[in-house]
Amino acid sequence: MKIVGCRIHIAGSAKTDAPREELVYAHALIALVTERRAEAGASFVIQFGKEPRSGSGDDPTQPAIIFDWTVAETLGRLIESTRIQPSTENGPLIACITTEKTEKQIPPARMELWDRLIGLGAVLPQHLSGWSSGAVRRQMQAPLGDVLICLSGGEGVEHSATQYALQSKPVIPLDLQLGASCNDGRGGAAMLFEKMRAHPERFVRLDTPDLAGGLLAQIQTRGGYRPAAEVVSAIFKLLDALATPTVFYVRMLNRDLADFPDVERYFREVVDPVVRSRGYEPCEMGAVENTNAWMNPQIFESIRQAALTIVDLTGVRPNCLIELGYACGLGKRVLLTARKDTVSPFDIAPIETRSWNLVDGRVKLIAELEDYWRRNINRSPLALPPSLL
């Protein structure tokens, strides 16, 4: 899996009386994962807010029992030392969901870091106004990330893992058990790790599935006794073995239609190169192996599994509009294209669409699509959770 542009979400927590040595080990492991992946070109999802600590909860000399600020602090240090930039090819380095509540919970000792990251343009905040539970924030976070790495925790980690799995995104739980900050859940990441060893295909999709057993054995922390650097290296081996994420094409496929040659040429000469340059593999009906006797279930399943859907509206085909609505309803990342003479339906017209004209030439069309991609890849879903307040 190409790590450049990949957005990683690291989630987890520990109970207040977790063994100090193991908690310090967890922070060191997470800091090292963050540092090395950031230097390789990754970006991140972070939940900014409170930072409860071990023991009494307010002793600044004690390690935190959540890990978000460890990720943020590591990224801030790397930016300050110019080892990484505040933005990546997919936008700001950090994506987050903010609310009035979470912003008020930022500790005074972390406010300078928060302000600095915001000032540098390193944070892409999506603000949720009004009432919002942790579950709602987690539902909104999952579309922002590409890979979930989780450590210990309880219901929150289990819910995040479910949200990522529903979108067919990789979930990598670690075996270190530190409890949960809210003392809830069924075992958090450690429980999920055992399930992953039994059914790895439910958590990750590998280019070579037979390697799963060995790769998962190597990411074990052995209760914090295995050197963090070894575990981090093993996690990277697993990340590198992940199958290339797909971009599903919703487009005109009927070769008998007059517009087909233009659409085909645009996708082969423009869309395919842009998609592959960003580490994705194109997926379209007629070009992939059939997995269902009836095409419709395979189309909808392909959209659900895809990291991104590109919908071309040329010809305004009813089936394309249905598939566009399905992708939007799932909260998927969706990019729209259309030949310049296309008249979009009323409900779609307000959404920015990359119009194209083959007379502009391949080089210009690629540059235009790349620019459109950068500006729209982090666009908020069309439908947000409702608020009663």
Buried (B, 14 or more C-beta within 10 A) or exposed (E): BBBBBBBBBBBBBBBBEBBEEBBEBBBBBBBBBBBBBBEBBBBBBBBBBBBBBBBEBEEEEBBBBBBBBBBBBBBBBBBEEEEBBBBBBBBBBBBBBBBEBBEEBBBEEBEEBBEBBBEBEBBBBBEBEEBBEBBBBBBBBBBBBBBBBBBBBBBBBBBBBBBBBEBBBBBBBBBBBBBBBEEEBEBBBBBBBEBBBEEBEEBBBBEEEEBBEEBBEBBBBEEBEBBBEBBBBBBBBBBEBBBBBBBBBBBBBEEEEEBBEBBBEBBEBBBBBBBBBBBBBBBBBEEBEEEEEEEEEBBBBBBBBBBBBBBBBBBBBEEBBBBBBBBBEBBBBBBBBBBEEBEBEEEBEEBEBBBBBBEEEEEEBBBBBBEBBBEBBBEEBEEEBEEEE
